[in-house]
Amino acid sequence: MTDPIADMLNRIRNAQAVSKKTVVIPYSNLKYEIAKILEKQKLIGKVEKKGRKPKKVLEITLKYSSAGQTDSSVISNLKRISKPGQRIYTGTKEIRSVRGGYGISIISTSKGLMTNKEAKRKKLGGEIICEIW
């Protein structure tokens, strides 16, 4: 697998398309940090590490909003920005809002992963991992 982050985003997108309650993803520290940011932003329910070393996984509980009779997912779109073949970096002055402030982007900075709003507040630039709205 060349891009495990894109795989994680696709698994979340596919699980939400069929209204699954949870999705299981192979564990890595970077995926765990991304999931913790999504949990902190209230875009997913809960993140848990499960299993031991060779078969360690992340179990993500998805979150749905009940609007009328249909349950729609809280996340409407996940988009990978910086890919292994083309890394996208941004300075602190070029950090832009996602969907007019309704979405977030996750940025890998020298101080760790954070949202675009946190990075702008702390005056840090870095690699734009993904956008979620």
N, CA, C and O atoms as a MOPAC input file, in Angstrom:
PM7 MOZYME 1SCF
protein

 N      0.84900 1    -1.17000 1     0.00000 1
 C      0.00000 1     0.00000 1     0.00000 1
 C      0.90000 1     1.24000 1     0.00000 1
 O      1.77600 1     1.37900 1     0.85400 1
 N      0.67700 1     2.13100 1    -0.95800 1
 C      1.53500 1     3.30200 1    -1.06600 1
 C      1.06900 1     4.46100 1    -0.19500 1
 O      1.89800 1     5.25400 1     0.25300 1
 N     -0.22200 1     4.58200 1     0.05700 1
 C     -0.70800 1     5.72200 1     0.83800 1
 C     -1.69000 1     5.26800 1     1.92200 1
 O     -2.89000 1     5.18100 1     1.66300 1
 N     -1.19900 1     4.97900 1     3.12900 1
 C     -2.07500 1     4.50600 1     4.19800 1
 C     -3.07900 1     5.55100 1     4.70100 1
 O     -4.14000 1     5.18800 1     5.21000 1
 N     -2.75800 1     6.83400 1     4.56500 1
 C     -3.69300 1     7.88200 1     4.99600 1
 C     -4.90900 1     7.91300 1     4.05900 1
 O     -6.05000 1     8.01100 1     4.51300 1
 N     -4.65300 1     7.83000 1     2.75800 1
 C     -5.75100 1     7.78800 1     1.78800 1
 C     -6.60800 1     6.54700 1     2.01400 1
 O     -7.83000 1     6.60200 1     1.87800 1
 N     -5.97100 1     5.42500 1     2.35700 1
 C     -6.70100 1     4.19300 1     2.66200 1
 C     -7.61500 1     4.40300 1     3.87500 1
 O     -8.76400 1     3.96000 1     3.86500 1
 N     -7.11700 1     5.07000 1     4.91100 1
 C     -7.92200 1     5.35100 1     6.10200 1
 C     -9.13500 1     6.21600 1     5.75100 1
 O    -10.25300 1     5.92400 1     6.17400 1
 N     -8.90800 1     7.27900 1     4.97800 1
 C    -10.00600 1     8.17000 1     4.58500 1
 C    -11.02900 1     7.43000 1     3.72900 1
 O    -12.23100 1     7.64900 1     3.87900 1
 N    -10.56700 1     6.55600 1     2.83400 1
 C    -11.48400 1     5.77100 1     2.00200 1
 C    -12.30400 1     4.79500 1     2.82600 1
 O    -13.49300 1     4.60700 1     2.56800 1
 N    -11.67600 1     4.17200 1     3.82000 1
 C    -12.42000 1     3.23800 1     4.68100 1
 C    -13.50700 1     3.97100 1     5.45100 1
 O    -14.61900 1     3.46100 1     5.58700 1
 N    -13.20100 1     5.16200 1     5.95500 1
 C    -14.21000 1     5.95300 1     6.67100 1
 C    -15.32900 1     6.35100 1     5.71400 1
 O    -16.50700 1     6.23200 1     6.05200 1
 N    -14.96800 1     6.82200 1     4.52600 1
 C    -15.95700 1     7.24300 1     3.51900 1
 C    -16.86600 1     6.08200 1     3.11900 1
 O    -18.08200 1     6.25100 1     3.02000 1
 N    -16.28300 1     4.90700 1     2.88700 1
 C    -17.05700 1     3.74100 1     2.47200 1
 C    -17.96200 1     3.23500 1     3.59700 1
 O    -19.09300 1     2.82200 1     3.34000 1
 N    -17.47500 1     3.26300 1     4.83800 1
 C    -18.29200 1     2.81600 1     5.96700 1
 C    -19.49100 1     3.74900 1     6.16900 1
 O    -20.58700 1     3.29900 1     6.50400 1
 N    -19.27400 1     5.04500 1     5.96200 1
 C    -20.38700 1     5.98300 1     6.09900 1
 C    -21.39200 1     5.84300 1     4.96500 1
 O    -22.58400 1     6.08500 1     5.15900 1
 N    -20.92600 1     5.45700 1     3.79300 1
 C    -21.82900 1     5.28100 1     2.64900 1
 C    -22.83800 1     4.17600 1     2.88200 1
 O    -23.95300 1     4.23600 1     2.36300 1
 N    -22.45800 1     3.14700 1     3.66900 1
 C    -23.37100 1     2.04900 1     3.95700 1
 C    -23.88000 1     2.10300 1     5.40600 1
 O    -24.41700 1     1.11800 1     5.91300 1
 N    -23.71100 1     3.24800 1     6.06300 1
 C    -24.21200 1     3.53200 1     7.42300 1
 C    -23.73000 1     2.53500 1     8.47600 1
 O    -24.51400 1     2.09900 1     9.32000 1
 N    -22.45200 1     2.17400 1     8.43400 1
 C    -21.89500 1     1.30200 1     9.46600 1
 C    -21.66700 1     2.10300 1    10.74400 1
 O    -21.42600 1     3.31000 1    10.69900 1
 N    -21.74700 1     1.41700 1    11.88200 1
 C    -21.51700 1     2.07900 1    13.17600 1
 C    -20.03600 1     2.27200 1    13.45000 1
 O    -19.62700 1     3.31600 1    13.95800 1
 N    -19.22000 1     1.25800 1    13.11100 1
 C    -17.78100 1     1.33100 1    13.36600 1
 C    -17.00200 1     0.93100 1    12.12300 1
 O    -17.52200 1     0.26800 1    11.22500 1
 N    -15.74500 1     1.34900 1    12.09400 1
 C    -14.83600 1     0.94700 1    11.02300 1
 C    -13.50100 1     0.58800 1    11.67800 1
 O    -13.04800 1     1.26500 1    12.60100 1
 N    -12.87700 1    -0.48900 1    11.18600 1
 C    -11.60600 1    -0.96400 1    11.72700 1
 C    -10.50600 1    -0.66900 1    10.71100 1
 O    -10.61800 1    -1.00400 1     9.53200 1
 N     -9.42700 1    -0.02700 1    11.20600 1
 C     -8.33100 1     0.42100 1    10.36100 1
 C     -7.01700 1    -0.07400 1    10.96200 1
 O     -6.86300 1    -0.03100 1    12.18200 1
 N     -6.06100 1    -0.54300 1    10.14800 1
 C     -4.74900 1    -0.91900 1    10.69900 1
 C     -4.11400 1     0.26900 1    11.42700 1
 O     -4.21900 1     1.41000 1    10.97600 1
 N     -3.45500 1    -0.00800 1    12.55800 1
 C     -2.94700 1     1.04200 1    13.42600 1
 C     -1.63300 1     1.63400 1    12.93400 1
 O     -0.75100 1     0.92000 1    12.45600 1
 N     -1.52200 1     2.95300 1    13.06100 1
 C     -0.24400 1     3.66100 1    12.98100 1
 C     -0.40600 1     4.92100 1    13.83000 1
 O     -1.52400 1     5.38900 1    14.04700 1
 N      0.70900 1     5.46400 1    14.30600 1
 C      0.64600 1     6.65600 1    15.14800 1
 C      0.02700 1     7.83500 1    14.41100 1
 O     -0.74600 1     8.59200 1    14.99800 1
 N      0.35700 1     8.00200 1    13.13200 1
 C     -0.17200 1     9.10900 1    12.34800 1
 C     -1.68800 1     8.98400 1    12.17700 1
 O     -2.41300 1     9.96500 1    12.33500 1
 N     -2.16300 1     7.78800 1    11.85800 1
 C     -3.61500 1     7.57400 1    11.72300 1
 C     -4.32500 1     7.82700 1    13.04100 1
 O     -5.41600 1     8.39700 1    13.06500 1
 N     -3.70600 1     7.40200 1    14.14200 1
 C     -4.29700 1     7.60900 1    15.46500 1
 C     -4.41000 1     9.10000 1    15.77700 1
 O     -5.43000 1     9.54500 1    16.30400 1
 N     -3.38600 1     9.86800 1    15.46000 1
 C     -3.41300 1    11.31700 1    15.70500 1
 C     -4.48000 1    12.00100 1    14.84600 1
 O     -5.17600 1    12.89700 1    15.32200 1
 N     -4.61000 1    11.58300 1    13.58700 1
 C     -5.65700 1    12.13700 1    12.71400 1
 C     -7.03700 1    11.82300 1    13.28900 1
 O     -7.91000 1    12.69000 1    13.33400 1
 N     -7.22600 1    10.58000 1    13.72900 1
 C     -8.51300 1    10.17000 1    14.30800 1
 C     -8.80000 1    10.94400 1    15.59500 1
 O     -9.95000 1    11.30300 1    15.84700 1
 N     -7.77800 1    11.20900 1    16.41400 1
 C     -7.97400 1    11.98100 1    17.65100 1
 C     -8.40400 1    13.41800 1    17.33800 1
 O     -9.22600 1    13.99100 1    18.05300 1
 N     -7.85200 1    13.99600 1    16.27400 1
 C     -8.26800 1    15.34400 1    15.86100 1
 C     -9.72900 1    15.32000 1    15.41800 1
 O    -10.49900 1    16.21500 1    15.76800 1
 N    -10.11500 1    14.29300 1    14.64400 1
 C    -11.51000 1    14.18600 1    14.20000 1
 C    -12.45000 1    14.00500 1    15.38600 1
 O    -13.56200 1    14.53300 1    15.38700 1
 N    -12.00400 1    13.25600 1    16.39800 1
 C    -12.80600 1    13.05600 1    17.59600 1
 C    -12.94100 1    14.36900 1    18.37200 1
 O    -14.02400 1    14.69800 1    18.85700 1
 N    -11.84700 1    15.11300 1    18.48600 1
 C    -11.85900 1    16.38600 1    19.21200 1
 C    -12.76100 1    17.41800 1    18.52100 1
 O    -13.37700 1    18.25600 1    19.18000 1
 N    -12.83000 1    17.34500 1    17.18900 1
 C    -13.67700 1    18.25700 1    16.41600 1
 C    -15.13000 1    17.76700 1    16.32700 1
 O    -15.96600 1    18.39700 1    15.68000 1
 N    -15.41700 1    16.64000 1    16.98300 1
 C    -16.75700 1    16.03500 1    17.02500 1
 C    -17.26400 1    15.61100 1    15.63700 1
 O    -18.45800 1    15.69500 1    15.34800 1
 N    -16.33600 1    15.15700 1    14.78900 1
 C    -16.70500 1    14.65200 1    13.47300 1
 C    -16.88600 1    13.14000 1    13.47600 1
 O    -17.57300 1    12.59100 1    12.61500 1
 N    -16.26200 1    12.46000 1    14.45600 1
 C    -16.48300 1    11.03100 1    14.66300 1
 C    -16.78200 1    10.81500 1    16.13800 1
 O    -16.51500 1    11.68300 1    16.96900 1
 N    -17.33600 1     9.65100 1    16.45800 1
 C    -17.72300 1     9.37300 1    17.83400 1
 C    -16.55000 1     9.11300 1    18.75900 1
 O    -16.23600 1     9.93800 1    19.61700 1
 N    -15.89700 1     7.96600 1    18.58900 1
 C    -14.85900 1     7.54100 1    19.51500 1
 C    -13.77100 1     6.78200 1    18.77000 1
 O    -14.03900 1     6.11800 1    17.77000 1
 N    -12.52800 1     6.88700 1    19.26900 1
 C    -11.39000 1     6.18000 1    18.68300 1
 C    -10.78700 1     5.29400 1    19.75500 1
 O    -10.51400 1     5.75100 1    20.86500 1
 N    -10.57500 1     4.01300 1    19.42300 1
 C     -9.97300 1     3.07600 1    20.37700 1
 C     -8.86700 1     2.28400 1    19.70500 1
 O     -8.99100 1     1.86400 1    18.55400 1
 N     -7.76200 1     2.08500 1    20.45900 1
 C     -6.69600 1     1.17700 1    20.00500 1
 C     -7.07900 1    -0.21300 1    20.47300 1
 O     -7.44600 1    -0.39800 1    21.63300 1
 N     -7.00000 1    -1.19000 1    19.58500 1
 C     -7.33600 1    -2.56900 1    19.95000 1
 C     -6.24000 1    -3.50100 1    19.47600 1
 O     -5.53600 1    -3.21500 1    18.50700 1
 N     -6.10500 1    -4.62100 1    20.17000 1
 C     -5.16900 1    -5.65100 1    19.75700 1
 C     -3.76200 1    -5.42200 1    20.25700 1
 O     -3.47100 1    -4.44700 1    20.95100 1
 N     -2.89300 1    -6.35200 1    19.88300 1
 C     -1.47700 1    -6.28100 1    20.26800 1
 C     -0.61900 1    -6.00200 1    19.04800 1
 O     -1.12400 1    -5.83300 1    17.93800 1
 N      0.67500 1    -5.95800 1    19.27100 1
 C      1.65200 1    -5.50300 1    18.29400 1
 C      1.41500 1    -5.94400 1    16.84200 1
 O      1.23700 1    -5.07000 1    15.99400 1
 N      1.40000 1    -7.23100 1    16.50200 1
 C      1.32300 1    -7.54000 1    15.06900 1
 C     -0.03800 1    -7.21900 1    14.44300 1
 O     -0.11100 1    -6.91400 1    13.25300 1
 N     -1.10600 1    -7.28400 1    15.22600 1
 C     -2.45400 1    -7.05800 1    14.67900 1
 C     -3.13000 1    -5.86700 1    15.35100 1
 O     -4.33500 1    -5.90700 1    15.59700 1
 N     -2.38400 1    -4.81600 1    15.65200 1
 C     -2.95300 1    -3.64200 1    16.31300 1
 C     -3.83700 1    -2.88200 1    15.31400 1
 O     -3.43700 1    -2.64600 1    14.17500 1
 N     -5.03600 1    -2.50600 1    15.75500 1
 C     -5.97700 1    -1.80700 1    14.88700 1
 C     -6.59200 1    -0.61100 1    15.61500 1
 O     -6.55200 1    -0.52100 1    16.84200 1
 N     -7.15000 1     0.28600 1    14.84300 1
 C     -7.94300 1     1.39500 1    15.36500 1
 C     -9.40400 1     1.07800 1    15.09400 1
 O     -9.77100 1     0.72600 1    13.97300 1
 N    -10.23200 1     1.20300 1    16.11300 1
 C    -11.67100 1     1.04100 1    15.91100 1
 C    -12.30200 1     2.41900 1    16.07000 1
 O    -12.27300 1     3.01000 1    17.14900 1
 N    -12.87100 1     2.91700 1    14.98300 1
 C    -13.46400 1     4.25400 1    14.96300 1
 C    -14.97400 1     4.12300 1    14.93500 1
 O    -15.53300 1     3.47600 1    14.04900 1
 N    -15.63300 1     4.73600 1    15.90600 1
 C    -17.09300 1     4.78400 1    15.94600 1
 C    -17.52300 1     6.02000 1    15.16600 1
 O    -17.12300 1     7.13900 1    15.48500 1
 N    -18.33800 1     5.80500 1    14.14800 1
 C    -18.77400 1     6.90600 1    13.28900 1
 C    -19.95400 1     7.65100 1    13.91600 1
 O    -20.67600 1     7.11400 1    14.75600 1
 N    -20.12700 1     8.88500 1    13.49000 1
 C    -21.16400 1     9.73500 1    14.05800 1
 C    -22.13500 1    10.14300 1    12.94700 1
 O    -21.72300 1    10.52000 1    11.85000 1
 N    -23.41600 1    10.06000 1    13.25100 1
 C    -24.45500 1    10.42200 1    12.28600 1
 C    -25.39000 1    11.45000 1    12.90700 1
 O    -25.65700 1    11.41800 1    14.10800 1
 N    -25.88500 1    12.36200 1    12.07500 1
 C    -26.88000 1    13.32700 1    12.55900 1
 C    -28.23400 1    12.90500 1    12.01600 1
 O    -28.37800 1    12.63100 1    10.82500 1
 N    -29.21600 1    12.85500 1    12.88900 1
 C    -30.54700 1    12.42700 1    12.45400 1
 C    -31.37000 1    13.65800 1    12.08600 1
 O    -31.89300 1    14.35600 1    12.95500 1
 N    -31.47300 1    13.90700 1    10.80200 1
 C    -32.26900 1    15.01900 1    10.28200 1
 C    -33.51400 1    14.43100 1     9.63600 1
 O    -33.46200 1    13.94300 1     8.50800 1
 N    -34.61300 1    14.47600 1    10.33600 1
 C    -35.84700 1    13.89800 1     9.81700 1
 C    -35.83000 1    12.38900 1     9.89800 1
 O    -35.53900 1    11.82600 1    10.95400 1
 N    -36.14200 1    11.71700 1     8.77900 1
 C    -36.21500 1    10.26400 1     8.76400 1
 C    -34.90100 1     9.60100 1     8.38000 1
 O    -34.69500 1     8.42100 1     8.66600 1
 N    -34.00600 1    10.35200 1     7.73100 1
 C    -32.75000 1     9.75100 1     7.28400 1
 C    -31.60300 1    10.17100 1     8.19500 1
 O    -31.53400 1    11.31700 1     8.63900 1
 N    -30.70800 1     9.23000 1     8.46600 1
 C    -29.50500 1     9.53000 1     9.22700 1
 C    -28.38400 1     9.86000 1     8.24700 1
 O    -27.95200 1     9.00600 1     7.47200 1
 N    -27.92300 1    11.09300 1     8.29000 1
 C    -26.81600 1    11.47100 1     7.41800 1
 C    -25.54400 1    11.56800 1     8.25300 1
 O    -25.59200 1    11.92200 1     9.43100 1
 N    -24.40800 1    11.25100 1     7.63900 1
 C    -23.15300 1    11.28700 1     8.37400 1
 C    -22.74400 1    12.73300 1     8.64200 1
 O    -23.06300 1    13.63500 1     7.86700 1
 N    -22.03600 1    12.93700 1     9.74500 1
 C    -21.57200 1    14.27200 1    10.11000 1
 C    -20.52900 1    14.74600 1     9.10100 1
 O    -20.49100 1    15.92400 1     8.74700 1
 N    -19.68200 1    13.82000 1     8.64100 1
 C    -18.67600 1    14.15100 1     7.62300 1
 C    -19.30300 1    13.96000 1     6.25100 1
 O    -19.76100 1    12.86600 1     5.92100 1
 N    -19.32700 1    15.02000 1     5.44900 1
 C    -19.88800 1    14.87400 1     4.11200 1
 C    -18.81100 1    14.58600 1     3.07400 1
 O    -19.09700 1    13.99300 1     2.03400 1
 N    -17.56400 1    15.00300 1     3.34700 1
 C    -16.50200 1    14.73600 1     2.38500 1
 C    -15.13700 1    14.69400 1     3.06300 1
 O    -14.87600 1    15.45900 1     3.99100 1
 N    -14.27700 1    13.81000 1     2.60300 1
 C    -12.89000 1    13.68700 1     3.05200 1
 C    -12.02400 1    13.77900 1     1.80300 1
 O    -12.26000 1    13.05700 1     0.83500 1
 N    -11.03200 1    14.65200 1     1.81100 1
 C    -10.20900 1    14.82300 1     0.61500 1
 C     -8.73600 1    14.83900 1     0.99100 1
 O     -8.30900 1    15.65300 1     1.81000 1
 N     -7.96200 1    13.94200 1     0.39600 1
 C     -6.51400 1    13.88700 1     0.62700 1
 C     -5.87400 1    14.97600 1    -0.21300 1
 O     -6.10500 1    15.03500 1    -1.42100 1
 N     -5.07300 1    15.84100 1     0.39900 1
 C     -4.44800 1    16.94700 1    -0.32600 1
 C     -3.00700 1    16.60800 1    -0.69500 1
 O     -2.67400 1    16.54800 1    -1.87800 1
 N     -2.15400 1    16.38700 1     0.29200 1
 C     -0.75400 1    16.08000 1     0.06600 1
 C     -0.60100 1    14.57500 1    -0.13300 1
 O     -0.92100 1    13.78800 1     0.75800 1
 N     -0.11900 1    14.19000 1    -1.28700 1
 C      0.00200 1    12.77100 1    -1.61700 1
 C      1.47200 1    12.37800 1    -1.64800 1
 O      2.33700 1    13.25100 1    -1.71500 1
 N      1.78000 1    11.06500 1    -1.60000 1
 C      3.18600 1    10.65900 1    -1.64900 1
 C      3.91100 1    11.14500 1    -2.91100 1
 O      5.10900 1    11.42400 1    -2.86100 1
 N      3.21200 1    11.24700 1    -4.02200 1
 C      3.83400 1    11.70700 1    -5.26300 1
 C      3.95100 1    13.20300 1    -5.37200 1
 O      4.77500 1    13.70200 1    -6.13800 1
 N      3.13500 1    13.94300 1    -4.61500 1
 C      3.16200 1    15.40000 1    -4.66500 1
 C      2.79700 1    15.96100 1    -3.30200 1
 O      1.62400 1    16.03200 1    -2.93700 1
 N      3.80900 1    16.35500 1    -2.56400 1
 C      3.59600 1    16.93000 1    -1.23500 1
 C      3.18400 1    18.39000 1    -1.38900 1
 O      3.74300 1    19.12300 1    -2.20500 1
 N      2.19000 1    18.80500 1    -0.58500 1
 C      1.69900 1    20.17900 1    -0.62300 1
 C      1.99300 1    20.82000 1     0.72800 1
 O      1.51900 1    20.35500 1     1.76500 1
 N      2.78300 1    21.89800 1     0.70300 1
 C      3.14100 1    22.61100 1     1.92400 1
 C      2.54100 1    24.00300 1     1.89500 1
 O      2.27400 1    24.54900 1     0.82400 1
 N      2.32800 1    24.57800 1     3.07100 1
 C      1.79600 1    25.92200 1     3.16200 1
 C      2.48200 1    26.67100 1     4.29700 1
 O      2.84800 1    26.09200 1     5.31900 1
 N      2.64300 1    27.95800 1     4.09000 1
 C      3.16800 1    28.81200 1     5.14200 1
 C      2.02100 1    29.28600 1     6.01800 1
 O      0.85300 1    29.07700 1     5.68900 1
 N      2.34800 1    29.91600 1     7.11600 1
 C      1.30500 1    30.34900 1     8.04300 1
 C      0.37700 1    31.40200 1     7.43000 1
 O     -0.80400 1    31.45900 1     7.77000 1
 N      0.90400 1    32.22800 1     6.53500 1
 C      0.08000 1    33.28300 1     5.91800 1
 C     -0.83000 1    32.74500 1     4.81700 1
 O     -1.83300 1    33.37300 1     4.47700 1
 N     -0.47900 1    31.57200 1     4.25300 1
 C     -1.27300 1    31.00400 1     3.16200 1
 C     -2.32200 1    30.00400 1     3.64300 1
 O     -3.06500 1    29.47000 1     2.81900 1
 N     -2.40900 1    29.73200 1     4.94700 1
 C     -3.40600 1    28.77900 1     5.45400 1
 C     -4.78900 1    29.37100 1     5.21900 1
 O     -5.08900 1    30.47600 1     5.67100 1
 N     -5.61900 1    28.62900 1     4.51300 1
 C     -6.96000 1    29.13700 1     4.19500 1
 C     -8.02200 1    28.32200 1     4.91700 1
 O     -7.77600 1    27.20300 1     5.36500 1
 N     -9.19800 1    28.90500 1     5.01700 1
 C    -10.30500 1    28.18200 1     5.65300 1
 C    -10.90200 1    27.21100 1     4.64400 1
 O    -10.79900 1    27.41900 1     3.43500 1
 N    -11.52100 1    26.15900 1     5.14300 1
 C    -12.11900 1    25.12700 1     4.29900 1
 C    -13.62800 1    25.34200 1     4.29300 1
 O    -14.25500 1    25.40300 1     5.35000 1
 N    -14.19600 1    25.45400 1     3.12400 1
 C    -15.64900 1    25.64200 1     2.95400 1
 C    -16.17300 1    26.81300 1     3.78400 1
 O    -17.19800 1    26.69900 1     4.45600 1
 N    -15.47200 1    27.92000 1     3.73000 1
 C    -15.92000 1    29.12200 1     4.43900 1
 C    -15.93900 1    28.96000 1     5.95300 1
 O    -16.73200 1    29.60900 1     6.63500 1
 N    -15.07800 1    28.10500 1     6.48100 1
 C    -14.99700 1    27.89600 1     7.92900 1
 C    -15.83500 1    26.73900 1     8.43300 1
 O    -15.79500 1    26.43400 1     9.62500 1
 N    -16.60300 1    26.07700 1     7.55400 1
 C    -17.43500 1    24.94600 1     7.96900 1
 C    -16.65200 1    23.63400 1     8.03100 1
 O    -17.08300 1    22.68500 1     8.68500 1
 N    -15.51700 1    23.57800 1     7.36000 1
 C    -14.69800 1    22.38000 1     7.37700 1
 C    -13.36100 1    22.63900 1     8.04200 1
 O    -13.06700 1    23.75700 1     8.46400 1
 N    -12.54700 1    21.58000 1     8.13000 1
 C    -11.20900 1    21.71900 1     8.69600 1
 C    -10.20000 1    21.08100 1     7.75400 1
 O    -10.53800 1    20.20800 1     6.95400 1
 N     -8.96000 1    21.53200 1     7.86200 1
 C     -7.87600 1    20.80800 1     7.21300 1
 C     -6.90500 1    20.40300 1     8.30800 1
 O     -6.73100 1    21.12500 1     9.29000 1
 N     -6.27700 1    19.25700 1     8.13900 1
 C     -5.30600 1    18.75900 1     9.10600 1
 C     -3.92600 1    19.02200 1     8.53700 1
 O     -3.60800 1    18.60700 1     7.42200 1
 N     -3.10000 1    19.72500 1     9.32800 1
 C     -1.77600 1    20.14100 1     8.88900 1
 C     -0.72700 1    19.50400 1     9.78300 1
 O     -0.84500 1    19.52600 1    11.00800 1
 N      0.30200 1    18.93700 1     9.16200 1
 C      1.42800 1    18.36900 1     9.89100 1
 C      2.47500 1    19.46900 1    10.05700 1
 O      3.11900 1    19.86900 1     9.08600 1
 N      2.64500 1    19.95800 1    11.28700 1
 C      3.59400 1    21.03000 1    11.56900 1
 C      4.78100 1    20.48400 1    12.34800 1
 O      4.84200 1    19.29200 1    12.65300 1
 N      5.71100 1    21.35400 1    12.66400 1
 C      6.86400 1    20.94700 1    13.46700 1
 C      6.45900 1    20.65800 1    14.90900 1
 O      7.21100 1    20.01000 1    15.63700 1
 N      5.29300 1    21.12200 1    15.33300 1
 C      4.77300 1    20.87400 1    16.68000 1
 C      3.72700 1    19.75600 1    16.69600 1
 O      3.01400 1    19.60400 1    17.68800 1
 N      3.62300 1    18.97000 1    15.61800 1
 C      2.67200 1    17.86900 1    15.54000 1
 C      1.49900 1    18.18700 1    14.63900 1
 O      1.45600 1    19.24300 1    14.00800 1
 N      0.54300 1    17.26500 1    14.58000 1
 C     -0.65300 1    17.46100 1    13.75900 1
 C     -1.61100 1    18.41900 1    14.44100 1
 O     -1.78400 1    18.37100 1    15.65900 1
 N     -2.23200 1    19.28400 1    13.66000 1
 C     -3.24600 1    20.19700 1    14.18800 1
 C     -4.15300 1    20.67400 1    13.06300 1
 O     -3.85100 1    20.48800 1    11.88400 1
 N     -5.26600 1    21.29100 1    13.44200 1
 C     -6.20100 1    21.81400 1    12.44700 1
 C     -5.65200 1    23.11200 1    11.87000 1
 O     -4.70400 1    23.69400 1    12.39600 1
 N     -6.27200 1    23.55500 1    10.77100 1
 C     -5.82900 1    24.79400 1    10.14200 1
 C     -6.00200 1    25.99200 1    11.08100 1
 O     -5.18000 1    26.90800 1    11.06100 1
 N     -7.05100 1    26.00000 1    11.89900 1
 C     -7.28800 1    27.11900 1    12.82000 1
 C     -6.22300 1    27.17100 1    13.91600 1
 O     -5.73300 1    28.24600 1    14.26500 1
 N     -5.86700 1    25.99400 1    14.45900 1
 C     -4.82000 1    25.93400 1    15.48900 1
 C     -3.47900 1    26.37000 1    14.91500 1
 O     -2.74600 1    27.12100 1    15.56000 1
 N     -3.14500 1    25.90500 1    13.70100 1
 C     -1.86800 1    26.24200 1    13.07300 1
 C     -1.77300 1    27.73800 1    12.81100 1
 O     -0.71900 1    28.34500 1    13.00400 1
 N     -2.87700 1    28.32800 1    12.37200 1
 C     -2.89100 1    29.77200 1    12.11600 1
 C     -2.72200 1    30.55300 1    13.41400 1
 O     -2.00500 1    31.55300 1    13.45200 1
 N     -3.39000 1    30.09300 1    14.48800 1
 C     -3.29400 1    30.75100 1    15.78900 1
 C     -1.87300 1    30.68000 1    16.34800 1
 O     -1.38100 1    31.63600 1    16.94900 1
 N     -1.21000 1    29.50800 1    16.13600 1
 C      0.14700 1    29.31800 1    16.65700 1
 C      1.22100 1    29.78800 1    15.68100 1
 O      2.41600 1    29.65600 1    15.94800 1
 N      0.78100 1    30.34300 1    14.53900 1
 C      1.68300 1    30.85000 1    13.50600 1
 C      2.66300 1    29.79100 1    13.00800 1
 O      3.87400 1    30.01000 1    12.97400 1
 N      2.11000 1    28.62800 1    12.61900 1
 C      2.90100 1    27.51300 1    12.10200 1
 C      2.39600 1    27.11200 1    10.71900 1
 O      1.19200 1    27.11300 1    10.46200 1
 N      3.31600 1    26.77300 1     9.84500 1
 C      2.97300 1    26.22900 1     8.54100 1
 C      3.34800 1    24.76000 1     8.51600 1
 O      3.86500 1    24.22600 1     9.49800 1
 N      3.08700 1    24.10800 1     7.39600 1
 C      3.45700 1    22.69800 1     7.29400 1
 C      2.80000 1    22.02100 1     6.10700 1
 O      2.33600 1    22.67400 1     5.17200 1
 N      2.77200 1    20.68700 1     6.16500 1
 C      2.19800 1    19.88900 1     5.08400 1
 C      0.70300 1    19.70200 1     5.31700 1
 O      0.28700 1    19.27300 1     6.39300 1
 N     -0.09800 1    20.02300 1     4.31300 1
 C     -1.55200 1    19.84900 1     4.42000 1
 C     -1.86900 1    18.38400 1     4.13100 1
 O     -1.71100 1    17.92100 1     3.00200 1
 N     -2.31600 1    17.65700 1     5.15700 1
 C     -2.58400 1    16.23300 1     5.01300 1
 C     -3.91400 1    16.00900 1     4.28800 1
 O     -3.95900 1    15.32100 1     3.26700 1
 N     -5.00300 1    16.59400 1     4.82000 1
 C     -6.32600 1    16.36500 1     4.23300 1
 C     -7.28300 1    17.48800 1     4.61800 1
 O     -7.00900 1    18.28100 1     5.51900 1
 N     -8.40800 1    17.53500 1     3.91400 1
 C     -9.50300 1    18.45600 1     4.22300 1
 C    -10.74900 1    17.63600 1     4.51400 1
 O    -11.03100 1    16.64800 1     3.83500 1
 N    -11.49300 1    18.05800 1     5.53400 1
 C    -12.71400 1    17.36100 1     5.91800 1
 C    -13.81700 1    18.38900 1     6.08000 1
 O    -13.63200 1    19.40400 1     6.75100 1
 N    -14.97100 1    18.13100 1     5.46500 1
 C    -16.14400 1    18.98200 1     5.65800 1
 C    -17.39300 1    18.16200 1     5.59800 1
 O    -18.49200 1    18.69900 1     5.73900 1

